[in-house]
Amino acid sequence: MTQNQAQTQNALNGKTAIVTGASSGIGRETALGLARQGARVVLACRNPAKAEAVRAALAAESGNKDLEVQVLDVASLASVRAFAAAFLASGRPLDVLVNNAGGWSMDRETSTDGFELIWATNVLGPELLTRLLLPALKAAGKARVVNVSSTVAGGLDLDDVEFKKRPFSGFSAYSQAKQAGRMLTWALARELEGGGVTANALSPGLVKTELNRAVRGPMKLMFALMLPLMGKTPAQGADTSVWLASSPELEGVSGRFYEKRKAIPCAFSKDAAALERLQRLCAGMAAGR
């Protein structure tokens, strides 16, 4: 029995969870872990056909039929807005939001909105989605936002988040995006303090997922050597996400960074002015300013 399965069964009965990027890898295993605890799980995915097949498989594996697929491309602001509007229109409170979807590339690409794709996927989309779903999270009374980040984080340049001035590096773009994601978690936790909604971030560790398919060159050789020796399975990578989303011991705990179910120090700024500047930047980009 895995750690996810060993957690209290039916701990999330009657609660609703959204997991982005739930059709594969860590997202799939996170959705499975929450379904096994009785949650109504919304699989928020880009490819509805693939996600529907995963939904059927998860229902069979978990014994929980209360799973649904909703289309969401976190790199598209229009898709994020449409998804959030549809969920809010349902009138359901939201108990758990797991911002799991992410991606990276070694080449500079742009989203449908014209933003650098790694920033759009890992920062702008999740931040806008969380902001739009806040009414549903607050309506749940006690809700949790879980942001999947990484220990590979740093190098954030708020004057050039899209690498228009700097030479582009996929690794650097991914690293700064994960730093921004952590900082936005602290900003949200600060904003919602005492209101019932908590926000925490985590690193799943080095996991054998499709996220690594973009690697090439010398880095590809490094990954080829490291993954068999050190790489976790997706289920192992999802363990801390499921724990943060459901464990009773974390009720009221907010603004922390975790790995392997342990809180670890985070050196990135929690200064209010720095966090507000990042929030304003993201809000302005999402609004087209």
C-alpha positions in Angstrom: 0.0 0.0 0.0 1.4 3.4 -0.9 1.4 6.4 1.4 -1.5 7.9 -0.5 -3.6 4.8 -0.1 -2.6 4.6 3.6 -4.1 8.0 4.4 -7.5 8.1 6.0 -10.1 6.8 3.6 -13.0 9.1 2.8 -11.3 12.1 4.4 -12.6 14.2 1.6 -16.1 12.9 1.3 -18.4 15.6 0.1 -15.6 17.9 -0.8 -14.7 19.2 -4.3 -11.2 19.3 -5.7 -9.7 20.7 -9.0 -6.5 19.2 -10.2 -4.9 20.9 -13.3 -2.9 18.8 -15.7 -4.6 15.7 -14.3 -4.3 13.5 -17.5 -0.8 12.3 -16.8 2.1 12.1 -14.5 1.9 13.7 -11.1 -1.4 15.3 -11.8 -3.0 11.9 -12.6 -1.7 10.4 -9.4 -2.8 13.5 -7.4 -6.3 13.1 -8.8 -6.3 9.4 -8.0 -5.1 10.1 -4.4 -7.9 12.6 -3.8 -10.5 10.4 -5.4 -9.5 7.5 -3.1 -10.3 9.8 -0.2 -13.8 10.4 -1.5 -13.4 13.8 -3.2 -15.4 15.0 -6.2 -12.5 15.6 -8.5 -12.5 17.9 -11.5 -9.8 16.8 -14.0 -8.8 20.1 -15.6 -6.9 19.2 -18.8 -6.1 20.4 -22.3 -7.0 17.2 -24.2 -10.6 16.1 -23.3 -10.4 12.8 -25.1 -7.2 11.8 -23.2 -8.6 13.1 -20.0 -11.9 11.1 -20.4 -9.9 7.9 -20.7 -8.0 8.8 -17.6 -11.2 9.7 -15.8 -12.6 6.2 -16.5 -9.4 4.6 -15.4 -9.3 6.6 -12.2 -12.9 5.8 -11.4 -12.1 2.1 -11.7 -8.9 2.3 -9.7 -10.4 4.4 -6.9 -14.0 3.1 -6.8 -15.1 6.7 -6.9 -17.3 7.6 -9.9 -17.7 11.3 -8.9 -15.0 12.4 -11.3 -15.5 14.9 -14.2 -13.4 16.3 -17.1 -13.3 20.0 -17.8 -11.2 21.5 -20.6 -8.4 23.9 -19.4 -5.3 25.1 -21.0 -3.4 27.1 -18.4 -1.3 28.7 -21.0 -4.4 30.4 -22.5 -6.0 33.2 -20.6 -9.2 32.8 -22.5 -9.3 29.1 -21.5 -8.6 29.9 -17.9 -11.4 32.5 -17.8 -13.9 30.1 -19.5 -13.0 27.3 -17.1 -13.3 29.5 -14.0 -16.6 31.1 -15.2 -18.1 27.6 -15.8 -17.1 26.4 -12.3 -18.4 29.5 -10.6 -21.7 29.2 -12.5 -22.1 25.7 -11.0 -22.5 27.3 -7.6 -20.3 24.7 -6.0 -17.8 25.6 -3.3 -14.2 24.6 -4.0 -12.4 22.8 -1.1 -9.1 22.1 -2.9 -7.3 23.6 -5.8 -4.1 21.8 -6.9 -2.2 24.0 -9.4 -0.2 21.1 -10.9 -0.1 21.8 -14.7 3.3 23.0 -15.9 5.7 22.7 -18.7 9.0 23.9 -20.1 10.9 23.9 -23.4 14.5 24.5 -24.4 13.4 26.9 -27.1 11.6 30.2 -26.7 8.0 29.9 -27.7 4.9 32.1 -27.1 1.5 31.3 -25.9 -1.8 32.1 -27.8 -1.8 35.4 -25.9 1.8 36.3 -27.1 3.5 35.7 -23.8 6.7 33.6 -23.3 5.2 30.1 -23.0 7.0 28.9 -19.8 6.0 32.0 -17.9 2.4 31.8 -19.3 2.1 28.1 -18.4 3.7 28.1 -14.9 2.9 31.6 -13.6 0.3 33.6 -15.5 -2.3 30.9 -16.0 -2.2 29.4 -12.5 -2.2 32.8 -10.8 -5.2 34.0 -12.9 -7.0 30.7 -12.2 -6.5 31.0 -8.5 -7.6 34.6 -8.4 -10.8 33.8 -10.4 -11.7 30.8 -8.2 -11.2 32.7 -4.9 -15.0 33.2 -4.4 -15.5 29.4 -4.6 -12.6 28.7 -2.3 -13.8 31.2 0.3 -17.4 29.8 0.0 -16.0 26.4 1.2 -15.1 27.9 4.5 -11.9 25.9 5.0 -10.1 25.4 1.6 -6.6 24.7 0.4 -4.6 25.9 -2.5 -1.7 23.6 -3.3 0.9 24.9 -5.8 3.3 22.4 -7.3 6.7 24.1 -7.5 10.3 22.8 -7.6 13.6 23.0 -5.7 14.9 24.2 -9.1 14.0 27.8 -8.6 15.7 31.2 -8.8 16.9 34.0 -11.1 13.6 35.9 -11.3 14.1 39.2 -13.1 10.9 41.2 -12.8 12.2 43.6 -15.5 12.5 40.8 -18.0 10.3 37.9 -17.1 9.9 37.0 -20.8 13.6 37.0 -21.8 13.2 39.8 -24.2 16.4 41.4 -23.0 18.3 38.4 -21.8 19.5 35.4 -23.9 16.8 32.8 -23.6 17.5 29.6 -21.6 14.7 27.1 -21.1 16.2 26.0 -17.8 16.5 29.6 -16.6 13.0 30.4 -17.7 11.6 27.4 -15.8 13.7 28.2 -12.7 12.5 31.8 -12.5 8.9 30.7 -13.1 9.1 28.4 -10.2 10.5 31.1 -8.0 7.6 33.4 -9.0 5.2 30.6 -8.2 6.5 30.3 -4.7 6.4 34.0 -4.2 2.8 34.2 -5.4 2.0 31.5 -2.9 3.4 33.6 -0.1 1.5 36.6 -1.4 -1.8 34.7 -1.4 -1.2 33.2 2.1 -0.5 36.7 3.4 -3.6 38.1 1.8 -5.9 35.3 3.0 -4.5 35.0 6.5 -7.2 34.2 9.0 -9.9 33.8 6.4 -10.0 30.0 6.2 -8.2 29.5 2.9 -4.6 28.3 3.1 -1.9 28.3 0.4 1.2 26.2 0.3 3.8 25.2 -2.3 5.8 22.0 -2.7 8.5 20.3 -4.6 7.6 16.8 -5.9 11.3 16.0 -6.4 12.9 14.5 -9.6 10.0 12.5 -11.1 9.9 10.3 -14.2 7.2 12.2 -16.2 6.6 13.6 -19.7 7.9 17.0 -18.4 11.4 15.7 -19.2 10.7 15.0 -22.9 11.9 18.6 -23.8 15.4 17.9 -22.7 18.1 17.5 -25.3 21.8 18.0 -25.7 24.2 17.4 -22.7 21.3 17.8 -20.3 19.5 14.9 -21.9 22.5 12.7 -21.1 22.5 13.9 -17.5 18.7 13.2 -17.1 19.3 9.7 -18.7 21.8 8.9 -16.0 19.9 10.5 -13.1 16.3 9.4 -13.7 16.9 5.6 -13.4 18.9 6.1 -10.2 17.1 9.0 -8.5 13.8 9.6 -10.3 10.6 9.0 -8.4 7.5 7.4 -9.8 4.6 9.8 -10.5 2.8 8.3 -7.5 5.7 9.1 -5.2 5.9 12.6 -6.7 2.2 13.2 -6.0 2.4 12.1 -2.4 3.1 15.5 -0.9 0.5 17.2 -3.0 -2.2 14.8 -1.8 -1.0 15.2 1.8 -1.1 19.0 1.6 -4.6 18.8 0.1 -6.1 16.5 2.7 -4.1 16.0 5.9 -6.0 17.1 9.0 -2.7 18.1 10.6 -2.3 20.9 8.1 -5.5 22.7 8.8 -4.8 26.4 9.1 -1.1 26.0 8.0 -0.3 28.4 5.2 2.6 30.1 3.4 5.1 27.2 3.6 7.2 25.2 1.2 7.4 21.4 1.5 9.3 18.5 0.1 8.8 14.8 1.2 6.0 16.1 3.6 8.5 18.2 5.4 8.5 22.0 5.6 11.8 23.3 4.3 13.2 26.9 4.4 12.6 29.1 1.3 15.1 31.9 0.7 12.9 33.8 -1.8 11.5 37.1 -0.8 8.5 37.3 1.5 8.8 41.1 1.6 5.4 42.6 1.0 6.7 45.2 -1.5 8.4 42.5 -3.6 5.3 40.3 -3.5 3.0 43.1 -4.5 5.2 44.1 -7.4 5.1 40.5 -8.8 1.3 40.4 -8.3 0.8 43.7 -10.1 3.0 42.5 -13.0 0.9 39.3 -13.4 -2.4 41.2 -13.1 -1.2 43.7 -15.7 -0.1 41.0 -18.1 -3.4 39.1 -17.7 -5.3 42.3 -18.3 -3.3 43.1 -21.4 -1.6 46.1 -19.9 
